[in-house]
Amino acid sequence: FLKLMEESVSELKGEEPMDDLEPEINLPMSAFIPEDYIADIDQRLSAYWRLSRISHMDEISGIKEELIDRYGKLPDEVSNLLMKIVFKVRAIKAGIKKLDVAGKQLVLHLSHQHQANPHGIVDLIVSEKKRFRLTPDHKLTVTLSDGQKTGLLTQTKYILKEIAHHVNA
């Protein structure tokens, strides 16, 4: 109801209502809930639904603990799915609409509409010119330093956190 009210007020003011940011996260890993982990389709769909609704980092650890408690040790695919959720939450905070990790390159598609201070990206780029590059079509490319998958993902999490700090200051 509040969302509808905000949209109506924006329209009355002549402003374009802002859509929710639903970032696309593309990582080189399998991320799903295997049938042999949660056999019941209804429970599996419920888990996917709950995971899709996560909007804060602290919710992720709660669901992770619940999954382990109910179904046992997490398979790699479920851990990867939780990692994608972490990236999604951080991407929303950073105003990123699409994230691609390919090799040692991280490509972030920026949504200036979802950043309180979009000029903060410029400060970040200037601080590390060799590492960050902004393309004319608002893609921020970042060269990652470690070729191992876990190292690349750790760097990506840190970069998203750093961008969120700059664009929300």
N, C-alpha and C positions, 0 to 999 in steps of 0.2 A: 504494500500500500504506500509506504514512504517513497519507494522508488518511483511509482506512478505520480505521486504528488510533486516530486522533484522535477520530473520530466515535464509535467504540466506547467509548473512555474517557469522553467527554462523556456518553454515554447511561448508563454505569455510575454516574457522579456525579449523575445526575438532571438534567443540564443539557441544554438543547436544542442540537443541533449547528447551527453557523452555516453557512448556504449561501454558496457563492461569490457575489460581487457581479458581476453582468453588466449594466452600465448600458445603458440605451437612450439613444441619442444622436440627437436630431432637429435637424438643421440645414437651412437653406434653400438646399440645393445638391445637385446630382447627384453621387453618389459610387459608382463602380463601375469595373470593368476592362473597357474596350471590346473587342469581338472583333477590331477592327482593330489593337489594341495587342498582345494576346496571342491569336493566332489559334487555337492548339491548346487544345481544351476541357480536356484533362487538366492542362496546364500552368497554365491560368487557374484551375481549381479548386484546384490545389496552391497557387497564390499566395494565393487567398482563405483557404485553410486556414491557411497560415503567418501571414497577417495577423491572423486571428482568434485565434491563439495568443500574440500579442505581449503582454507584461506589463511591459516596461520601456522607458523613453524611448530608450535607446541602441540598442535593437533596430530601431527605426523607421528611423533613418538608415542602418543596415546594409542593410535590405531595400530602401530607396529607391535606394541606390547600386547594388545588385544588379539591380534592375529597369531602371535607366538603362543599365547595362552590357550587359545581355542584350537589351533590347527598344527602347532609344532613349529620347529625351526623353519625360518623363511627360505624358500628356494631362491636361487640367484635371480630368477625372473621377477619375483615379487620385490626383492631388495632393489632391483633396477627400477621397478615401477615406483617405489617410494622415492628413489633418487630423482626420477622425473617430476614427481610431485614437489619435491624440495625446489627444483629448478623453476617449476611453474610459479610457486609462491614467491620466490625471489625475483623472478622476471616481472611479475605483476608489480611488486614494490619498486622495481627499477624502471617501469614503463617500457618494457620490451614486449613486442608483439610476436616475435619469432626468434628462436634460438637454434642455431645449427652448429654442431661440432663435427668437423671432418678433418681427420688427421690432426695436425698441430694448429689448425685454424678454428677460431670461434667467430661466428658471424652473428651479430645481433641486429635485428630490425627494430629500429626505435619507433616509439609512438609518443611524439612530443605532447600530444593531447593528454596523455596519462602521466606526465611528469610535472611536478610543481615548479621546477627550475630547469627547463631543458638546456639552458646555457651552461649548466654544470658539467655537461658532457665535454664542452670545449675545455674547461679547466682540467678535466681528466686527461684529455688527449694531449694538451700542452705539457702536462706534468710528465708524460711518458711517450714522447713522439715516436720512438723506435718501436714501441709495442702496439699502440693504438692508431687506427686510421679510419677516418670518416669518409664515406663515399657520397657523391652528390645525391643518391637516392636514399639517404638516411640509414645506411647500414654501417654499423661500427664493426670493423674487423680487428681481431686481437690475435697476435701470434702467441701461442702457448709454448712454454719452454720444455716441458717434459713429454716424451712420446708414450709413456705408459698410460693406460686407460685411467687408472685410479688417480694418477697425478694430474691428468688433463681435467678430470671431473672436479677435483679439489680446487684447481685454479679457477675453473668456471664458476664454482660457488663463490669464491672470494671476489671475483670480478663483478658478479651480479650484486653482491653486498656493497662493494665499493661504488658502483654506479648508482645504486639506490641512495647511498649517502650523499653523492654529489647532486643528484637531480631532485632530491627532496629537502635540501638544506634551505 
